[in-house]
Amino acid sequence: MIRLNHIIKEYGTRRVLNRITLRFPKTGFLAIVGPSGCGKTTLLNILSGIEEKYQGDYLFKNKSVDNLTREQKSAFRLLNVGYVFQDFRLFENDSVMNNLLLPLDVLSNDEAEFKKRHVSSLLDRVGLSHKKDVAVNLLSGGEKQRVAIARAMVNNPAFILCDEPTGSLDEGNAIKVMDILKSISAQRLVIVVSHDEELVTRYCDDKVTIVDGMITGHQKFERTAIKKKITFQQMKKANNKLHMPFKTMLRRALSIIKTRKYRVILNNSMMSLGLLGIGLSIIMSFSIQERIVTGFSQVIKDGMIVMSKKGDETPITAYSASFENVSQIAETYGSWINGIGVSYAVNFESFFQDRDEMFISSTAYKIILPRFSTRQINDFLWLDEIGSNHQIYPFQQASMDNDEIVIGLPHNEMVGVCYSLRIERNYASLGEYISSARPLVTLGIANGDWGYEDEQIFHLSGVIPNDTPAIYHTNHLWSEYVFQEKMRIPSIDDGKYEFPWQMAKSYFVTTKENPETFLEVATLEKPLRDFVFEMAGFAFHPTHCPMSGPCLLNRLLVFHVDKDTIDVSALAQIMKKEHRINNHLYATDGGYYYHPNSFLAGFAKNIFISLSDTQIEKAIDADSLIASENDNMIFEPPPGVFSGNIQTSMDGGVSFSSDLREVIYGRKPINLDEIAISETLAHKFLSPVEMVGKKLLIATNYANIAYDNDRIEKQYSLTETTIVGIIRGSGITLHHRPYWSLGFFQLKGGISAFELIPKHVIFEIDKNGDSELLVEKLNKQYGEFDFYDPMKTISDGLDETMSFIRVVLFAFSSLAVLTSLFLFFIVMFVTIEENRRDIILLDYLGISKSAIRRSFIVCGLVVSSLAFFLSSLEIIILDYFVTHVIAGFVGTNIPYVFDYRPLAAILAMSVVIAVAASYAAFEKQYSSLKKQFIKVKNFAKNNR
């Protein structure tokens, strides 16, 4: 009946099944035994059609199962396969009867009463007829397993698969289960996977032993004829395509809602608020003006002028600067720049996938240099930068030929090399050997996909004790010489690859001191406006970067950019001429952010500040994982920690100011390691006079990592700064020079320089001054920019806004619809997430994906109906409240007349939202779920 021919299954590089060939009889009791991980469960999954990707032939009744579609394989399981699991896998909150009826309802067109008699008959045969109306979660383990066996027989299958059916049972229940399975084997083929050799030998007709994915034994047992047999009743199969009846889907939906009724009530309360917005947008007509005025007065500060680029913002195009451009920069700014280097953004670990090694080749046998490859060539260090505190063996070298290298070796690797060379195991001895033998080092690389293979030979001229393997050279462009001149590998500078063997090349500069001074100068230099200096991070030099936290190397990659943004080099002239302007701030996408449409200003990425390293670590840990990038949950930091971002700017969160005029204690900060804070912030920690000299910790969310399950991990950098001054002023504010919002986030926080290109400049002026006249003057004198006062812009547009109240209400309604859709998606996503185990079970039972999806859409419709009734009640209450209470407050008298059209709109929208959100949530969950439960063995281990 079943034949497997040369079945091979691999997970990655591990072969789980290795050329399995088996013939299974039409009836009988066959056991598959073997150690854990040998491939037993995988073999069952192939037999059931769950496992789709394998090699070999699987024939059932002389027909191939291999090429069936997913829907056809689901039907195959439903019609031909019964499955019994160690962990039972029943619908725990449903009754025994309903557990057996569900697959039967999909499979058979028989009358409901006939199906129930069939189920009762099966339960009687396993000794559970008296338990048919009992919920599964009230049964013992042995009873649950017998229910699972009855369910495996309900579809009258051709064969039954049992995965450790007695693994979680005591001896008595295990014997009962094996007795039942033995009786079934008289009429059907029963295949059992088990670790219990004693039970297998006692009950089974055949025993197949699998070790490391291969059949190592096949033993047959002589058995007497089975006296007690279980007969299978024939059911009338569905004529058309198999589908789940609506009644069954509704029963499942009510069961899901019933088990989580309090959560459903809470979620429906939240969803009803979103649906409520559709009707509420009309009701709010009399209060919308007050809401607009109040909202903007809380957000926008008085005395603020914004400078922006005229016209629409265009995307920034960047490519690596040419060597000529970088050389000119290094020459012009030689007071700060130390030298020019080159780096390649290449994944060297897979670039030369077939061979990438370095070894000493001048000896009688090859001596591998551990962990040396083309990666070390790209990440090579400048010999003139290491200083005299690093000893070079056999001697210091002022200059080197391009075919010479000095290597850095950790102690263990040095000992291994010396041992292979049969010399004394220390750096001095190795240096003497290098001096006398002048050994050759060969780089061997190959990539078979390109047909590329090469070897390059170098003279080893020195060794340096080092923590990690490294290469040193005096030629700052040595890697360019190796990759392009010797190996002839082409490079690109714009990131547009035509061939897989091209390497993205970028030149970088190093500064003589901390790069802070040079970068601050470069910000205002007009000749450097078309360049961006990006810190070389993990993508370029992973061997120089820490395992966690941002990579802050003194290597500034130079990119030439086509950016149509504001020219901040004009700021010096503006600040010099306009005495009414007190200070200014740079607004960027990654530092201090300004939104030109909402007029909000605040930190683009979340930051925490605290005096306590313990408390700030708690804040980082608590905020590091969120449900998704759309998770807007407000995080309350622990005591002694304050947070700041664009959202908290409206609620008194941490902000930034370049106003350093009124220093009441201490002094102004000089560099990025220093900071000044507001008097209000100082009082929240200690007294202002005590704060000077304290260490302030600043945590910056510099990157987010998205995972397949939609969770987001926030990565934080932690910087210690010294508080050197207290500034008079209110608010929880950090004070520094304007450059701080650029330099701190790049050099300390790890934010990309491309996110710190100024998009706007925010000026703070005296509140008593006439901002309108100043804006007019600035727009005349600096025609290439657009200057405006946000509050004046709002004031001028308010009358026009109110004249188009219908448009605003429509937008509000649209937002309410989107909110409802989002909330409902979350509800269904969580509901489906909680029923992942049931989805897996339905798939095993042979229920098609489309049928499972429809069942959750029905569930969504039931849930949305509850939200509809709740939102309808809320609209009636709020309509009365808004109409009479708010209208009465502003002195109007509006009679209450309820309009039923909002209810009709909510009903239609709730149906659309329910279907769309349920469909989307199911598809998203199912796609990720298949990746997990396709490997059933892993699932089983997690649930046993």
N, C-alpha and C positions, 0 to 999 in steps of 0.2 A: 504493500500500500504506500509506504514512504521509502524513498531512496535518497540518500545523500552521497554525492560523488565529489571527492576531492575538495571539501569545504575548507576554505582558508579565511580567517578573520583576523584583522590587525587593528590595534588601537595605537596610532602613532607608529613608533618603531617596534612595538611589542606585538609579537604574533601570539594571539590567544588560542586560536584553533589552527592546527597545521595538517592540512590534507586529510580531513575526516571523511571516511567512506563507511556508510552503514546502511543496512536494509532492516526495516522494521516490519514485523508481522502485522496482520490485520487485527489480531487480538493478542492479549497476553500482558504480563506484568514485567516491564523492563526497567532496570535500575542503572543509573549513571553515577558512578562514584569517583572520587579522586580528591586530592588536597584542595584547599581554598585557593582560588585564583587560577585553577587549571583550565577553565573554560566551560564548565558544566552549565551554568546559567546562560551563558552566551549561546550555547547550543540550543537550549530551550527557546530562547528568543528567536533564533533563526527558524526553528520548527513552527513557531506561532506566527511568523511573519512580522514580528516587531522589529527585528534587526534587519535593516534593508541593505546595508553595504557590506558585501562579502564576495568572495570568489568561489566558484564551483557551481554545481548543479543541485537543485532541490526539486525533486519530483514527488507529486502527490497524485496518486491514482494515474500515474503515467503522464501527468500534465505538469509543466514547469511552473513553479511558484515565483521564480526569480524575477520575471519581467512584469509582474502584476503592479498596477498603480497602487498608491497608498489607499485609495477608496476601495479598490478590489481586494487588497490585503485585509482591510477591516472587515469586509464582507466574508472573506475566507475564514477569519477567526470566529466571527459570529456563527457561521454555518457549520464549521468543522472542528473547532478547538474548544476544549474546556480547560480552565487554568485554575490550579490550586496553589496558594502561596503559603510560605511559612508564617507571614504576618497577617494572614486571612484576607486582608484588603476587601473589606465590606463597607457598605455605607453605614457608618456607626450609628447615626442618629435616626436611621430609618428602621422599619420593622423587618423581621425575617421574611415575611411574605413579599413585601415590596422589593427587597433585595433580589429575590428570584424572579419577580414579575418583570423587572425592568428590561433585561435582555430578551425576555419572551415577548414583551409588547412590541419591540422593534422587529423581531423575527417572524412572528406568527400573526395570521389574520383570524385566528379562532376567537370564539366568543369569550368574553371576560370570565364567565363562570367556568367554562371548560379549562381555561388557563389556570384558574385558582385550584380546580380539582387536580390538575396535573402537578402543580406545585405542592399541594397537600400530600399527594402520593409520594413525591420525592422526599419530603420531610419525614413522612412515615417510615420510609426505607432507611433513613439515617437516624431514626429514633428521636425526632424533634417535632412531631406533629403537634404536640401540646404547646410548643413555643412559637408558633407561626405569627402571632400578633405581638410578640415581645420585641422591644427595641434591641438591636444588636449589641449596643454598648452595655446591656444588662446581662449578657451571656458570659459563661466561662470560656476559657481558651479552647477547651476541647469541643464545646458546643459550637463555637464560632467556626472551627475548622470543619465540623460536619456540615454546617450551613454552606461553607465555601465549596464542599464536595457536591452538595445538592445543586448549587448554582452551576457548577461545572457540568452537571448532567442535564440541566434544564433545556439546553438547546439540542439535545440528542447528538452529541458530537461524534466525529469519527475517531478522535483520540483525545486523551486527557493528559495534560502536562502538570506535574506536581514539583514545585521547587521547595525542597526541604519541608514537606508538609507536617512532619513530626518534630521539627527542630525546636519549637517553643512549647512543646507539650510534655506533661509527665508521662511515665511509662504506661499507666493504665489507659490514658486517652490516646497515646501513640498506637497502642495495640488495636483500639477500637477503629481508629482511622485506617490503619493498615488492613484490618479485616474488611472494611467497606471497600477500599480500593481493590483488594484481592477479588471481591465478589464482582466488582465492575469489570475486571480484566477478563472475565469469562465471555463478555459480549463486546468489549471495546479494548483498544490498545491503551494501556496506562504506562506513561513514562515518568519515572520519579527520579529526582536528584536528591541524594542523601549522603550524610556523613555516618549514618548509623549502619555499620557493616552487619551487625547482628540481625537487625530487622530486615535488611535487604536479603541476607542469606536465608532467613526464615520464610519470607513471603514471595520473593520475586522469582520469575522464571529465568530471566537472563540478567547478568551483571556485566556492564561495560565499564572498564576502568580507564580513566583519562588522566594523564600526567603531562604537564607542560604543553597542553593543547593537542596531544597525540594519544591515540588509542593504544594502550599497552596491554590490554587483556580483555577477553570476551568469554565469560563463563556461563554455561547453561546448567540449570538445576532440574532434576527429575521431580515432577509434582504429580500427585493424584488428581483426578478430575474434581473440579470445584462443584460442590453440592449446592451451596447457597448462591444463587445467581440473582443479579439485579437486572430486571427487564427494562427496556427503554420504550416509552410510549411515543408513537409517531404524532408529530404536530403538523398542522397545515401551515406551510410556509407562505410568506407574502409573495404575491405575484409580481408586483411592481418593485421599484427601487426601495431598498430598505430605508425606513425612516422612523423617527421616534414620534409616537402620537402626541398630540397637543395635551391630552389629559395627563400623560406621563410627565411631559415637560413641566406642566403646571404643578403637579404633585412634587417634583423635584424642587421647583422654585419655592414653594411654600415650606418645604422641609428646610431649605437653606435659610430662609428668612426666620423661621421659627427658632432655629438653634442660635441665632444671633439677633434676637428681637430687640434687645436694648440698644445694640450698636446700630441696627437698622433705623430705629426711632431717632437716634441722635443724628445719623447721617441724613435722614430724610428731612430733619429739621433744618440742617444746613443747606441742603439742596433746595428746599422750599424757598429759602431766602433768595437764591439765584432766580428761580421762577417768579418770585414776587417782584423782582425788578422790572419785569416786562409791564406789569400793570402799574407798578409804583412810579414809573417814569412819567406817566400822565398826572398822577396824583400830586407829584412834587412841584407842579407848575408854580404854585404860589410861594414856594420857599427856595427856589433854585438860585435867585439872585443873591440872597443872603448867604447861601452856601458857597457860592463862587467867591464873594468878597472876603468872607471869613477864611476860606481855605487859602487864598493867595496871601492874605496878610500874615498868616502864620509861617509861610514858607520863605518869602522874599524879604531880605533886609533892606532897610532904607539906605540911601547913599551908595548905590552900587551902579556902576556903568560897565557894560560888557563890550569888548572889542572883538569882532569876528571878521572873517574873510567875506568879502562880497561875493555874491553868487552861490551856486550850489556846490556842495562839497564833492570832490572827485576822489576816486580810490587812489591810494598811494602805490606806485610801482617802484620796486627796489631791485637792484642787481649789484653784484660785487663791484666795488670800485677798481679801476685799472691800476696797475703798478705805477704808472706815470702820475696819476692823481694822488695816490698814497705817498709817493716819494715827494711830491710837491708839498703836501700837507706836513710831512715829517721835516722837510727843510724849513718851511715857513714858521712852524711852531716847534723848532728844535729846542727851545728852552724847557719844554715839557716832555717832548717825545724822545724815547730812548732808542728805538729801532723799529724795523719793519720785519714782520714774519708772514708766513702763509699757512693756511689750514684748509683741510678738505672735509666737507660735511658728508661723509661716507660711512656706511655701516660696514667697516672693514671685517667685522666678525663673520659676515656672509658674502662679502664682495668677491673674495677669492675662496669660494666654497669648497673646492676640492683639495687645495693645498695652500697653506699660509704658515710658514715656519722659518725660523732662523737657527743656524747650527754652525758649530766650528767644523770646517771642512778640510783643514790642512793636516789633520791627524789621520792615523791609520784607519780609524773608524769615526763615523759621524757622532758628534757630541751635541745633543739638542740644547739650545738655550731656552729654558722653560719660560713660557708665557711671553715670548718675543714673537712679534708678527708685524705686518704692515701697520697695525694700530700704533705700535711704539714709534715707527718712522714718522707717522703723521703727528703724534704727540711729543716729538722729540723736544728736549730742553736746550736752551742756549747755554753753552759752557761758560761764557763770560758773565752769566747772571748768578751762578751758584755761589760765588764768594769764596774767600780763602778758608772758611771753616769746613769745607768739604775736601777731604784728602783724595787726590787722584793718584792711582798707582799705574805705572811706576813713577810718573812725574807730571807736574803741571804742564799744560799745553796752551800756548798763546794762539796758535792757528793750526788748522788741520786741512788736509786735502779732502776733496769731496768723497774719495773712496776710503776714507778713514772714519772710524767710529769709536766713541768711548761709551761703554755701557755701564748702567747702574744696576747692581745686583743686590737683592736681599741676602742676608747671611746664609739662609738655608740653601738657596740656589747657588751661592758661591761655593759652599761646601760640596755640593753635588758636582759642580764643574771641576773643582780641584781633584775630587775623587776620580772622576773620569780621566783626568789628565795625569793621574798618579803623581801628584805633587802635594806638598804640605798644604793643609786646608786653612789658609788665611789669605787676606787680601794682598799682603805684601808678597807672598809667594806667587800668587797669581799674577801680580804686576811684574815680577821678575821673569816669569815665563813669557808674558806678553812682550817684554823688552828683548828677550833673547830669541824667541821663536817667531815673532811677528805673525801670529796665527791669522788665518783667513776665516771670515764669517760669511756664510752663504745665505741669501734670502731666496727661498723657493716658493713660488706662487703658481696657482693654476685655477682655471675655471673652465670646466669641460663644456658648459653651455655655450661659451663664446669660442671654444677651440683655442684658448689662450693658455700658454705655459711659458714660464721664464725663470731664470736664476740670475741673481746679481751677487757679485762678490765684493766684499769690503775687507779692509785691513783693520784688525782690532788693535787699537793703540793705547787703550787704557781702561781701567775699571774704577768705579766709585761705589763705596758702600751706600746703599739706598734702601728705603722701605719697600719700594715696588720696582719691578723691572722697568728700565728707562734707557733711552739713547740720548747722548749728548753730542753737540757739534758746535763749532765756532761759526759756521755759515748759517746765518739766520734764515736763509731760504733753501736750506739743504733738502727738505722734503720735496720741494718743487723740482730740484735737480734729480732726485731719485725717481719720482713718479713720472715726470714728464720728459726729462731729457734722456734718462737711462731706460725707463720702462715704456716710454712712448704712449702713455695713457692720456687721452684727450680730456680737457677740462671745460666747464661751462661756468658762466658768471650770472646767469639769469634764472637758474632753476628749471629751465625747460630742457628736458632730456630727449634726445633723438635716439640714442643708443644706450643700452644698459651698462656699458663699460665706461661711460663718461663720469667724471668726478666734478662735483660742485666745489669750486675753489673760491676762497676769500682771503684777501690780505688783511693783516691786523697790525696795529701799532701797540707798543708798550710804552708806558710813561715812566719817567725817572722817579717820581714819587707816587703817592696815591693819585689815581686818575681823577679825583674830585676836582682839583684845580683846573686841569686842562678841559674837562667836560663843561665846567661852568663858563670858562672863557669861550668855548666853542658854541655854546648856546646863543650868544649874542653876536658872534662873528658872521658878518654877511657872506664872506667867501665860503663859509662852511655850511651855508643854509641848505645846500643840496646834498649834504652827507649826513648819514646816521652812524653813530658809533655804538655798536652792540657788543655787550660783553660775551666773549666766546664761552659758551656753556657746554652742557652735556653732549649735545649733538655734534660738537666739533672735537672736544677733548675730554671724553669720559674718564680717562685714566687720571686726570688731574682734578676731577670733581668729587665731592663727598657723596656717600651713598644716599644721604637724605639732606634736605635743605637746598637752597639755591646755589648755583655754581658761580662764584665771584672771583674770576681770574683777572689778573692785570693784563689782559689781551683784548684790545678793542677792535673788533671786526669793523672794517670800513665799507659801508654800502652807499652807493650812489642812488639817490631817490628822486623820482619825479613827483613832487608833492605840491599840491596847490593849496597850501595852508598859509596862515598868517606869518608875516616876516617879523619875528620878535626883535630883530636888530634895530627896529625903529623905536623900541621902548625907551632907550636911553635918552633920546631926544624928547620924547613925550614927557617923561618924568622930569626932565630938566626944565622944560618950558611951563608946564602946568602945575603951579604950586598948590592948586586946590586938590590935586590928587595926593592922597596920603601914602598909599602903597598899592601894590598890584600882586595878582596871583596868576600862575599858569594853569589853565584848565586843559587836561588831557584825558584820554580814554582809560589810562591805567593808573594815574596818580590821583590828583584832585580833579574831580569831574564836574562839568557843568552841562546841564541839559538845556539846549536853547529853546525847546518847546514848552517844557514845564517850568523852566527857570530855577530848577533845583541845583544846588551845588553841595558837594560833599566828596568824601573819599570814594573813588571808583571801586575799590576792593576793600573788603572788611579789614579793619585793624583793631587790635586790643592794646591798651596801655595799662601798666600796673607797676607798683614798686616791688611786688612779690613774685618771684619766679614760680613758686608753688601754685599760686592762684592763677597766674596767666597760663601755666601749663594745663590747668583744669579747664580753662576757657577754650584753649586750643583743642583739647581732646574732645570736649563736648560738642564743638562746632565743626569738627573735622569731617564727619559723615552726615550727609543729608539725603533725603529720599530721592530727590531729582533736582535738576537745575531750575525747575519751576517751583521748587519748594520755597514759599515766601514766609515760612514760619519765623516769628520774631524770637530771637535767642536772647535770653536774659543772662548776662555774664555773672560769675560768682562775685561775692563782696570784694571790694578793692580792685576790681577790674572794670574798665570803661571801654566801650566799643564805639566805632565810628564807621559809617558808610553813607551812601547816598540816601538810603531809606531812613536811617536814624538822624539825619540832619534836620528832619522836621520835628524830632522828639528830644532835642537837646543832646544828641550824641556828640562824640569827639569831632571837632572841626579844626581847620588850619587857618592861620592868619600870618601875613608877613609884616604886620604892624608891630614894630619894635620901638616905638617912640617913648612910651612911658614905662621904663624899667624901674620898679620900686625896690627890688632886692637883686643883688648880683649884677650881672652884665649881659650884654648881647652874646648869642652863640656865634662862634667863629667858623666851625666846620661841622660836618655831618655827625660827628661823634658827640656833639653838644646840642642841647635843646633848651628853649625857654617855654614856660607854661603860664597860663592865665592865673590870676589871683584866685578866681573861683575854683579852678581845678586844684590849686595848691591847698585850699581849705578842705577839699574833699579827702585829701590824703592826710596832711598834717597842717601845722601853721605855716604860712608862706615863708617866714624866715628860716624855718627848719628844712625846707625843701631844697634850698640851694646846696649843691654838692651831692644830692641823692642820685642814685642810679634809677633811671626810668627805662623799663623794658617795653619795647614796641614790637608787637607781632603783626606781620603783614601776610595776608592771603595772596600769595604770588602766583598760584596755579591751582587748577582743579583737574582731577582725574575722573573720567566717566567710566563706569563699569557696565557690563551687559545687563545687569538687573536694574538699570536706571538709577542706581545710587551714585552719588557724587562724593569724592573724597577731596576735601579742601587741604591744600598744602600751605603751611605757614613757615615763614622765616622769623627768627627771633633776634632782635638787635638790642644791645645794651647802650644807652646813651646817658650822658651826664647832664643833669639839670643845672644850668649856670645862671639862670635869671628868672625872675617873676615879673610878669607884665600886667599892668592894670587893665582890668576889663572883665566882663561877665562871660559866661559860657565856658564849656569844657573845651579849651582851645590850646593847641600847640602853636608856638610862635618860632619863626625862623626867617631867614632871608627867602625871597621868592624862589631861588634855585632849589630850595629844600624839597619842594614837591616834585622835582624832576630827579635830582641827584640821589636823594635818600632812597626812593623807590627803586632806582636802577642799581646803585652801588651797595645798598644795604638790604633792600627788600627783595631783589632778584626779579623785578619786573622788566620786561623787554623794552628796549629803547624805542621800538616802533610803537609801543603803546603810550609813550611819553612824549610824542611829538605834539607841541602846543596847538590846540584847535581854537582856543579862545584865551583872552586875557581879561581878568576881572579887576577893575579899578575900584578902590574904596575912596570916597570923597567925603568932605565935611558935610554932615547932615544939614547944616544951616545954609549950605550953598545952593545955588540954582542949577540943578542938574540939567535942566532943559537947555539953558544957554550954553553950558559946557559941551553937551552932546552936539549941538548945532555947530559950535566952533570946531570941534574935533573932526566932524564929518567934512567940513570945508577944507581944513588944512591937510587931512590925511584921507584923500579920496579913495585910496585903494582898500580902505577898511570900512567896516560898518559899525558905528558906535550907537548904543541905545541904552536907555534906562528901563529895566524890566517892569518896574512898577508903573511907569508912565505908559508903557506899551499896553499893559493890562487895563489901565484906566481908560485909555483911548478906545480900546476894543470892547469894553464892557457893554456900552449901549448897543453896539452892533451885535454883540453876542446875544443880548436879550431880545433883539428884534428877530433873531433866527432861533427862537426858543424851540420850535418844532424840530429843527435839525439836531439841536443839542439833546432833546428828548429821544430822538431816534438813535443817536449815538449811545445814549445811556441804556436804551433798550437792547442795543446790540451787545453792549458790554455785559448786560445782565444775562443775555443768551449765552455768550461765551463763558461767563462765570458758571452758569448752570451746566453747560456742557463739560467744563473742566471738573466741576465738583462731581458730576455724575460719573465721569470717566474714572475719577479717583475711587469712588465708591465701588464701581464694578471691577476696577483693577484689583482693589483690595479683596473684594468678594471672590473673584476668580483666583487670586493668590492664595486665599485661605482654602480653596477647594482644589488646589493643584493635585492633591492625592486622588481626589475623585475623578479628575480629568484623566489621570494616568490609568485609573481603574477602568473607566469607560473605554479608553483606547484599547486596553487589554481584552475587554469583553467583545471588541469588534464593532463598537459604535463609531460611526464615521465622524470625521472632524466637523463636517457641516451640520450633522445632527447635534453634536455637542455644542457647537456655536449657537444653533437655534434655541437650545434649551436655556442658555445663558441670556439670550435676547429676551426670551419669555420672562426669565427672572428679572431682567432690567425693566420690562414693561410693568411687572407687578410692583417693583420697587418705585418706579416713577408714578404709578397711580396713587401710591401712598403720599408721595411728595406733592402731587397735584391737589389732592384733597386738603393737605395741610396748608399749602400756599394759598388755596382758595379761601380758607378760613382766615389766614393772615391778611389777605387783601381786604376782606370785608372789615376786619378790625382796624387796619391801618387807614383804609379809605375814610372811615368815620373819624378816626383820630386826626389825620392830616387835614381833612376838610373843615372840621369844626374847631379843633384846638389851635392849630397853627394859624388858620384863617382868622379866628377870633383874636389871637395874639397880635396880629398886625392890623386889627381893626376892620376886618371884612366880615360879611355875613353871607355865607354860601349855604344854601339848602342842600341837604344830603340827598343825592340821587345816584343810586348805584348803577353802574354800566356793566352789563354782562359780557360785553365784548372782550375785556381782559381775560375772563375765564376761558372763553373759547380759544383765544390766542395761546394761553398757558397750556390748555389741553393739547392743542396741536403741536406746540413746541415740545411739550414733555414727551410725546410719542416719538418725535423726530430725534430728540436728544437721547432718549432711551435706546433706540435702535442704533443710532450712529455711535454713541459712546460704548455701548455693550459690544458692538462689532469690533471697534478699534481696540478696546481693552482686551478682548479675547484674543484677537490676532497677535497683539504685542506679547501677551503672556504665553500664548501657545508656541510662538516662534522660539522664545527663550526656553520654554519648558521642554520642547522636543529634544533640544541639545542635552538636557539633563537626564530625562527619563528614557532616552533611546538606549543609554547604557544602564540596563535594568539592574545589573549587579550592584552598581554604586548606589542606586536608590534603595535596594534591599538592605544593604549594609547600614544605611542611614536610618532605616525605619524598623530594624529588628531589635 
